[in-house]
Amino acid sequence: MKKIVLTGGGTAGHVTPNIALLPSLQEAGYEVAYIGSYDGIEKRLIGDFDIPYKGIATGKFRRYLDVKNITDPFRVIKGFAEARAYLKKFAPDVVFSKGGFVSVPVVRAAASLHIPCIIHESDMTPGLANKLCIPVAKKVCCNFPETLPLLPEEKAVLTGSPIRAELASGNKVAGLNLCGFTANKPVIMVIGGSLGAANVNTAVREALPKLLEDFQVVHLCGKDKIDNLLLNTPGYKQFEYVKAELKDLFAMADIVISRAGANAICELLALKKPNILIPLPAASSRGDQILNAGSFESQGFSIVLNEDDLTTGLLLDKVHELYFNRQKYIDSMSKSGQLDSIQTIMKLIEEVS
């Protein structure tokens, strides 16, 4: 039996593609283990699956002045040692990394043991964690054609992002029942990401009285970001985060308001959900979500709103515009040549392991 270690964490977007690969890996006969941080979101998500989980120390590489820039390198060194010890014990044939800072010590430790590594870059431009891993990776998978020229030619493979098959098997009635919604009014689904999006949450809640005149709203608002004053608002349902129920909420949703994380928008494309993207602004990130959203907008998949320009009136206008033109967006997404990412990645894993 071949063995594989999966790694990636920090946000759900660095974990869910690994989860999407699990059925194919297990069907192919791989023994699977996961390396993540001690208590990050990846530990909680992987806990639903019967695979070994190893927590290691992690540190973040910041582009700004912070006292943790002095202490975190020592955490990375500790994480490297912990990952290396586990890899020597488990002896995998290959490591697959979905990114996030937890992946850096894992990939580097694997390379030091001559274990081949495949890494996946979701965004249009490689993030810092993956930049540190690319030199020792055998292959680098990516989502966007625009990314290929930014990667070593002999390593770059356009794969798309693994999407969980169960997301397409949701039940609309189950979603409506979960939220206490009626079938006679369209539904907006708001996704702020696993960590939430405070400005998006605020904008949606400020627009809520007007939105609820024409729509019902299910709001995935992030950990500790539920507004208790709105708990009993008819037609409005909040969740910090959902797991198995997500497929039913997608099945129920007529349109979606979302951040522009690469995995999130790839799920919207696969499910053909008309959407408004509100990318994380450049001042709060490296600008990857802005590039992701721009690509989707240019392909006719999305309406894009800049967070800095976000007002209640603008959000209401764009929601109505999207809803009344939703078939146009569905048609554009239906014409997209969707790559079979899981099959392509599985082939790469088989080749290097």
Phi, psi and omega in degrees: 000129176282155181238146177221141172252128173260146177213160181142143180178186184108316173223166180297330180296341177266004183238315187300325175296326175296318178298322179297332180280339189306311182301319181291322178296316181291324177295326179280358175091016179279138167275126190246138170227161183231136173244124178219193178281171183303313186217034178283177181299332180297325179297318180292318183290319181287340180300342179281353185243147186274066178227149179297142179234129177243120176269140178228164176290144179225157175219150183259140177264109185260148178266006183231166182288128180199140181299333180292343175295341178274320186271328186296325176304328178290326175294321178296318178298317177297317179298321177301313181296318180293318179294317182297318179297319180291319180296322178296323181286314184282329177055061179287157175277338184200153173242133174244123184245132177259004174098187190088159188291338176295336185285337186298306179297330181291310181296317179294322178293319179299317180297324179294339179259008179062033173267123182295142182236137170245131179240157182235128176251117184279323187276171184291326177242139183299137176281170185298318180301313180290327176301326179285341182261334185306317183301332183253002181277149174281318180221149177235113180272151180213165184263328190246139176301329181295343182280332187307315181294346182271357184244158175302127188303322184283350181252336190285133177222125177279110185244336195077180184254133177300126180247133180297123184300328184292342180298333181274001185249025183288163181242116183300317181297320178298321178296316179297318180294320179300322184267349184072032183264162174267157178276358187262007182221133182296158185241132170258131175252127180249124182238112180265004185092162185297335180263359181083168179217098191302316183291323177293316178303314181297315181298317180295317182291327177291328180273355189305314181304319179285320180301319185288351174292327185240344187224164163255150187230122170254129193236111172270098196260352178100161184301131177063021183245015174289136177268107184295335180289344182251010186299327184254022179283119180299135178084004180229121181234129181251143170224141171293313183194147177231155178244266185299331183285347186302321182298324179288325177293320176298317181298328181282330190286135174272321175220163185227139169250126188212156161297177185243035172299143189300316182292322179298315183286333175293326175293319178297320179294314182298325182269356179056051179259116176304139190213153168251124179256132176240087186293150173302129184292158183299329181294338182252004185203188175269007175088008183295323180293328177296318178293316179302312182296320179299321178296315181292323179295319181293335178271000178081020183267339193212157162260136182245132174242133175280132182302323182294337180261002189289123173228163179300315181297316180295316180299316179298317180299315184288327176298314180293320177300314181296315184297315184285343177248020189299327182295327178299319180287322177298318180297318179297317180292328180293335181274353181291134175282094184279118179289146175278084189296319183297315179297319180295316180292320178300321178297319178295318179299316179296323183292322186265345185271000000 
